[in-house]
């Protein structure tokens, strides 16, 4: 298993991943298109992943694909605060509450 100087695992069972229950709550909150745009498309835009929109749209869970890519880009920090902030900005406070409460466990 590889570790970075900050102690976050880069590979193996300790590698950074969004906890499963948090991921499920975010996906269920954002996968369904929302008339005001507060869905997976806005998440991709806020995380600066919107150049991959057609790829995400072709998947059963666009949100899950976005989170996979975000995890891969942030494996070194393992910081859920950015994701929680984006969820709040999108107006999905209920998912943000799960991020904070589950992430602290």
Secondary structure, DSSP 4 states (H G I P E B T S, - for coil): --B-TTS-BSSSTTB----HHHHHHHHHHHSS--TTSTTHHHHHHHTT-GGGHHHHHTSS-HHHHHHHHHHHHTTTT---HHHHHHHHHHT-HHHHHHHHHHHT-
